[in-house]
Amino acid sequence: MPRTARLDAPGVLHHVMGRGIEKKKIYLTDNDYNDFISRMANIAKANSMEIYAWALLPNHFHLLCKTMNHPLSSNMRKLLTGYVVNFNKRHKRNGHLFQNRYKSIVCQEDVYLKELVRYIHLNPLRIGIVKTLFELDNFPYSGHSALVGNISREWQSTDEILSHFGPKRVQKKNYAQYLEDGTSMGRKPELTGGGLVRSLGGWSEVTALRKRGEKHAFDCRILGNDAFVRDVLSQAGNLGKKNLRLEEKRVSLQTLANKICKIQKVSLEELCSGSRRREIVEIRRIISWLAVRELGYSGADVARFLGVTTSCITRAAVTGKRPKKKDYL
């Protein structure tokens, strides 16, 4: 059967999984784990993607990430190919390390983000690599230890995830409790399985749906409800076009800023002057969101152009909302 095309574009949330060929181990030593982590860090630091959750297990890995200024395929090629070359050199071997190509699922962020973070970070406990939640808190080969504050990983988007767990003073406590609540839930095949089982959240829902004679949109590449699946599939062509912008000539920041300034009736000089006037701050947010999320520019590039700090741009791109006007791009 031919391979199905991947769904990808800037701002799309992916659950990525990769397994060793013939279920063999893909990490044999601490050096292997650290090499893989270092490569993830470099990709995140380059603003190529945001990394929300991850777990490295002996014969497979899980990664929850969002595409930024490079396509997922480009990032994964850089991560996996480089890792395999070094792994083969370290262990004096040849040939493939991973089973087929990696698996990626487009996820409905507002519904599944927290649940996916929990599912991925509980994997080491679920398969017995660690025996207790205390051991998991200090396990160096998953993103959980960074979220609870035991290991510093500046490249991991911990603030973005913790922001979903209440006020800052209780975020880590609430996150830890949320993780603990999930320990009794067992495996969650609907988060990694295929088609209708995934879209509906389990076989019981599938059975009930069939008894009622109802139809439901589903796709093995998508984790989401009926409306989300239909929307992603209907926008598949546009997703591809957005993705191509990352590798072809993009609208320049100058052109984007000029167009938005003209629409908003402000001058480019004031926009780049560091002004804190409310209207100017809002226009900067719009430009930041579009430049990073839609056009794939790095936060540093946008910050230099607008004359503000990178953190200001990143905050606007990560926590901001899609601008209402459709004619900005």
GUKE-234909 format. One record per residue (C-alpha): residue in one letter; z, x, y; residue number from 1. Coordinates in Angstrom, 1 decimal. Example, Ala and Ser with C-alpha at 12.3 -4.5 7.8 and 13.67 -1.06 7.14 Angstrom:
BEGIN
> A	7.8	12.3	-4.5	1;
> S	7.1	13.7	-1.1	2;
END
This chain:
BEGIN
> M	0.0	0.0	0.0	1;
> P	-0.7	1.3	3.5	2;
> R	2.2	2.3	5.7	3;
> T	3.3	-0.3	8.3	4;
> A	3.1	0.9	11.9	5;
> R	6.4	1.8	13.5	6;
> L	7.7	-0.3	16.4	7;
> D	8.8	2.0	19.3	8;
> A	9.0	2.2	23.1	9;
> P	11.3	3.5	25.7	10;
> G	14.7	1.7	25.5	11;
> V	14.3	0.5	21.9	12;
> L	17.4	0.7	19.7	13;
> H	16.7	2.2	16.2	14;
> H	18.8	2.6	13.1	15;
> V	17.2	5.6	11.4	16;
> M	17.9	6.7	7.8	17;
> G	16.7	9.6	5.7	18;
> R	17.4	10.5	2.1	19;
> G	17.0	13.7	0.0	20;
> I	14.1	13.8	-2.4	21;
> E	15.2	12.5	-5.9	22;
> K	18.6	11.8	-4.3	23;
> K	19.3	15.5	-4.0	24;
> K	21.6	16.9	-1.4	25;
> I	20.2	17.7	2.0	26;
> Y	23.3	19.5	3.2	27;
> L	24.8	22.3	1.0	28;
> T	27.0	24.2	3.4	29;
> D	28.7	23.9	6.8	30;
> N	25.8	25.8	8.3	31;
> D	23.4	23.1	7.2	32;
> Y	25.5	20.3	8.7	33;
> N	26.0	22.3	12.0	34;
> D	22.2	23.1	12.2	35;
> F	21.4	19.4	11.9	36;
> I	24.0	18.5	14.5	37;
> S	22.8	21.2	16.9	38;
> R	19.2	19.9	16.7	39;
> M	20.5	16.3	17.4	40;
> A	22.4	17.7	20.4	41;
> N	19.4	19.5	21.8	42;
> I	17.3	16.3	21.6	43;
> A	20.0	14.3	23.3	44;
> K	20.5	16.9	26.0	45;
> A	16.8	16.9	26.8	46;
> N	17.1	13.1	27.5	47;
> S	14.6	12.5	24.7	48;
> M	16.9	9.9	23.1	49;
> E	20.5	8.6	23.4	50;
> I	22.6	8.9	20.3	51;
> Y	25.2	6.2	19.8	52;
> A	26.3	6.7	16.2	53;
> W	25.6	9.0	13.3	54;
> A	26.9	10.1	9.9	55;
> L	25.7	13.0	7.8	56;
> L	26.4	12.5	4.1	57;
> P	25.5	15.0	1.3	58;
> N	22.2	13.4	0.3	59;
> H	21.3	11.2	3.3	60;
> F	22.0	10.5	7.0	61;
> H	22.3	7.6	9.4	62;
> L	21.5	7.7	13.1	63;
> L	21.7	4.9	15.7	64;
> C	19.7	5.9	18.7	65;
> K	17.7	4.7	21.6	66;
> T	14.3	6.1	22.6	67;
> M	14.1	7.7	26.0	68;
> N	11.4	10.1	27.3	69;
> H	9.8	10.9	23.9	70;
> P	8.7	8.6	21.1	71;
> L	11.0	8.3	18.1	72;
> S	8.4	9.9	15.8	73;
> S	8.2	13.0	18.0	74;
> N	12.0	13.3	18.1	75;
> M	12.4	12.9	14.4	76;
> R	9.6	15.3	13.7	77;
> K	11.3	17.9	15.9	78;
> L	14.7	17.2	14.2	79;
> L	13.6	17.0	10.6	80;
> T	10.8	19.5	10.4	81;
> G	12.8	22.2	12.1	82;
> Y	15.8	21.5	9.9	83;
> V	13.8	21.7	6.7	84;
> V	12.2	25.0	7.7	85;
> N	15.6	26.6	8.3	86;
> F	17.2	24.9	5.2	87;
> N	14.5	26.3	3.0	88;
> K	14.9	29.8	4.5	89;
> R	18.7	29.7	4.1	90;
> H	18.6	28.6	0.5	91;
> K	15.4	30.5	-0.5	92;
> R	13.5	27.4	-1.6	93;
> N	10.1	25.7	-1.0	94;
> G	8.7	22.2	-0.8	95;
> H	9.9	18.9	0.5	96;
> L	13.6	18.1	1.2	97;
> F	13.4	14.5	2.3	98;
> Q	12.3	11.5	0.2	99;
> N	9.1	10.1	1.8	100;
> R	9.3	9.5	5.5	101;
> Y	12.5	8.4	7.3	102;
> K	13.2	4.7	7.6	103;
> S	13.6	3.2	11.0	104;
> I	14.7	-0.3	12.0	105;
> V	14.4	-1.9	15.4	106;
> C	17.7	-3.5	16.2	107;
> Q	18.7	-6.4	18.4	108;
> E	21.2	-4.6	20.6	109;
> D	23.3	-7.4	22.0	110;
> V	24.0	-8.8	18.6	111;
> Y	24.2	-5.8	16.3	112;
> L	25.1	-2.7	18.4	113;
> K	28.9	-2.7	17.7	114;
> E	28.5	-3.7	14.0	115;
> L	26.0	-0.9	13.4	116;
> V	28.3	1.7	15.0	117;
> R	31.1	0.5	12.7	118;
> Y	28.8	0.4	9.6	119;
> I	27.5	3.9	10.2	120;
> H	30.8	5.5	11.0	121;
> L	32.6	4.0	8.0	122;
> N	30.0	5.5	5.6	123;
> P	32.1	8.7	4.9	124;
> L	35.1	6.5	4.0	125;
> R	33.0	4.0	2.0	126;
> I	31.5	6.6	-0.3	127;
> G	34.7	8.6	-0.7	128;
> I	34.0	11.8	1.3	129;
> V	37.2	11.0	3.2	130;
> K	40.0	9.0	1.7	131;
> T	41.8	7.6	4.8	132;
> L	41.0	6.5	8.4	133;
> F	43.1	9.5	9.5	134;
> E	40.8	11.9	7.7	135;
> L	37.8	10.0	9.2	136;
> D	39.2	10.5	12.7	137;
> N	38.9	14.3	12.2	138;
> F	35.7	14.3	10.0	139;
> P	33.3	16.6	11.9	140;
> Y	30.0	15.3	10.5	141;
> S	29.9	11.8	12.1	142;
> G	30.1	10.5	15.6	143;
> H	33.4	8.6	15.0	144;
> S	35.5	11.7	15.7	145;
> A	34.0	11.9	19.2	146;
> L	34.6	8.2	19.9	147;
> V	38.3	8.5	19.1	148;
> G	38.5	11.7	21.3	149;
> N	39.2	14.3	18.5	150;
> I	36.0	16.3	18.8	151;
> S	34.2	16.8	22.1	152;
> R	30.4	16.1	21.9	153;
> E	29.1	15.8	25.5	154;
> W	25.6	15.0	24.2	155;
> Q	26.8	11.8	22.4	156;
> S	26.7	8.6	24.4	157;
> T	30.4	7.8	23.8	158;
> D	31.0	6.2	27.2	159;
> E	28.2	3.7	26.6	160;
> I	29.7	2.6	23.2	161;
> L	33.3	2.6	24.3	162;
> S	32.3	0.4	27.3	163;
> H	31.9	-2.4	24.8	164;
> F	35.6	-2.3	23.8	165;
> G	37.3	-3.5	27.0	166;
> P	39.0	-1.7	30.0	167;
> K	38.9	2.1	29.9	168;
> R	42.6	2.5	29.2	169;
> V	42.4	0.6	25.9	170;
> Q	38.8	1.3	24.8	171;
> K	39.6	3.9	22.1	172;
> K	42.5	1.9	20.7	173;
> N	40.3	-1.2	20.5	174;
> Y	37.4	0.7	18.9	175;
> A	39.8	2.2	16.3	176;
> Q	41.1	-1.3	15.5	177;
> Y	37.6	-2.7	15.2	178;
> L	36.7	0.1	12.8	179;
> E	39.9	-0.5	10.7	180;
> D	39.0	-4.3	10.6	181;
> G	35.7	-3.3	8.9	182;
> T	37.2	-1.3	6.0	183;
> S	37.7	-4.5	3.9	184;
> M	34.2	-5.8	4.5	185;
> G	32.6	-3.5	1.8	186;
> R	28.9	-2.7	1.9	187;
> K	26.6	-4.5	4.4	188;
> P	23.2	-4.7	2.7	189;
> E	21.9	-7.0	5.4	190;
> L	22.1	-4.1	7.9	191;
> T	19.9	-1.8	5.8	192;
> G	18.0	-4.2	3.4	193;
> G	14.6	-5.7	4.1	194;
> G	12.9	-8.7	5.4	195;
> L	14.5	-12.1	5.5	196;
> V	17.8	-10.9	4.0	197;
> R	18.2	-8.6	7.0	198;
> S	17.1	-11.0	9.6	199;
> L	19.4	-13.8	8.4	200;
> G	22.4	-11.7	7.5	201;
> G	22.6	-12.0	3.7	202;
> W	21.3	-13.8	0.7	203;
> S	23.6	-16.8	1.1	204;
> E	21.9	-17.6	4.4	205;
> V	18.5	-17.1	2.8	206;
> T	19.4	-19.6	0.0	207;
> A	20.7	-22.2	2.4	208;
> L	17.5	-21.8	4.5	209;
> R	15.3	-22.3	1.5	210;
> K	17.2	-25.4	0.5	211;
> R	16.7	-26.9	3.9	212;
> G	13.0	-26.0	3.8	213;
> E	13.2	-24.2	7.1	214;
> K	10.9	-21.3	8.1	215;
> H	12.3	-18.2	9.7	216;
> A	10.4	-15.2	11.2	217;
> F	11.3	-11.9	9.6	218;
> D	10.0	-8.3	9.3	219;
> C	11.2	-5.4	7.3	220;
> R	11.1	-3.2	10.4	221;
> I	13.4	-5.4	12.5	222;
> L	17.1	-6.4	12.5	223;
> G	17.6	-9.5	14.5	224;
> N	17.6	-13.2	14.7	225;
> D	14.5	-15.5	14.5	226;
> A	13.8	-15.4	18.3	227;
> F	14.2	-11.6	18.5	228;
> V	11.9	-11.0	15.5	229;
> R	9.2	-13.3	17.0	230;
> D	9.6	-11.6	20.4	231;
> V	9.3	-8.1	19.0	232;
> L	6.3	-9.0	16.9	233;
> S	4.5	-10.8	19.8	234;
> Q	5.1	-7.8	22.0	235;
> A	4.1	-5.2	19.4	236;
> G	0.9	-4.4	21.2	237;
> N	2.8	-3.9	24.5	238;
> L	5.4	-1.7	22.7	239;
> G	2.6	0.5	21.5	240;
> K	1.1	0.7	25.0	241;
> K	4.6	1.7	26.5	242;
> N	5.0	4.3	23.8	243;
> L	1.6	5.8	24.6	244;
> R	2.7	6.3	28.2	245;
> L	5.2	8.9	26.9	246;
> E	2.3	11.1	25.7	247;
> E	-0.4	10.2	28.2	248;
> K	-0.4	10.5	31.9	249;
> R	2.4	8.4	33.4	250;
> V	2.8	6.7	36.8	251;
> S	4.3	9.4	39.0	252;
> L	7.7	9.0	40.5	253;
> Q	6.1	9.2	44.0	254;
> T	3.7	6.4	43.2	255;
> L	6.5	4.2	41.7	256;
> A	8.8	4.8	44.6	257;
> N	6.0	4.1	47.2	258;
> K	5.1	0.8	45.5	259;
> I	8.7	-0.4	45.3	260;
> C	9.5	0.7	48.9	261;
> K	6.5	-1.2	50.1	262;
> I	7.6	-4.3	48.2	263;
> Q	11.2	-4.0	49.4	264;
> K	10.1	-3.0	53.0	265;
> V	12.0	0.2	53.3	266;
> S	10.9	3.8	54.0	267;
> L	10.6	6.5	51.3	268;
> E	12.4	8.8	53.7	269;
> E	15.5	6.6	53.8	270;
> L	15.3	6.1	50.0	271;
> C	15.5	9.9	49.4	272;
> S	18.0	10.6	52.3	273;
> G	21.2	9.9	50.3	274;
> S	21.8	6.7	52.2	275;
> R	24.5	4.5	50.8	276;
> R	23.2	1.3	52.4	277;
> R	23.5	-1.5	49.9	278;
> E	19.8	-2.3	49.8	279;
> I	18.9	1.4	49.3	280;
> V	21.4	1.8	46.5	281;
> E	19.9	-1.2	44.7	282;
> I	16.4	0.2	45.1	283;
> R	17.5	3.5	43.6	284;
> R	18.9	1.5	40.6	285;
> I	15.6	-0.2	40.1	286;
> I	13.6	3.0	40.3	287;
> S	16.1	4.7	38.0	288;
> W	15.9	2.0	35.4	289;
> L	12.1	1.8	35.4	290;
> A	11.6	5.6	35.5	291;
> V	13.9	6.4	32.6	292;
> R	13.7	3.2	30.4	293;
> E	10.0	2.3	31.0	294;
> L	8.2	5.5	31.9	295;
> G	10.4	8.0	30.0	296;
> Y	11.4	10.4	32.8	297;
> S	14.6	12.3	32.4	298;
> G	17.6	11.5	34.5	299;
> A	17.4	15.0	36.0	300;
> D	13.8	14.5	37.1	301;
> V	14.6	11.2	38.8	302;
> A	17.8	12.6	40.4	303;
> R	15.9	15.6	41.9	304;
> F	13.3	13.2	43.3	305;
> L	15.8	10.8	44.8	306;
> G	18.3	13.4	46.0	307;
> V	21.2	12.1	44.1	308;
> T	23.3	13.3	41.0	309;
> T	22.0	13.0	37.5	310;
> S	25.0	11.0	36.5	311;
> C	24.1	8.4	39.1	312;
> I	20.7	8.0	37.6	313;
> T	21.9	7.9	34.0	314;
> R	24.5	5.3	34.8	315;
> A	21.9	3.1	36.4	316;
> A	19.5	3.5	33.5	317;
> V	22.0	3.0	30.8	318;
> T	24.2	0.2	32.2	319;
> G	21.7	-1.5	34.6	320;
> K	19.5	-4.5	33.8	321;
> R	15.8	-4.9	33.7	322;
> P	14.5	-5.6	37.3	323;
> K	13.4	-9.2	37.8	324;
> K	10.1	-8.4	39.5	325;
> K	7.3	-7.9	36.9	326;
> D	4.9	-6.2	39.4	327;
> Y	6.9	-3.1	40.0	328;
> L	4.8	-1.2	37.4	329;
END
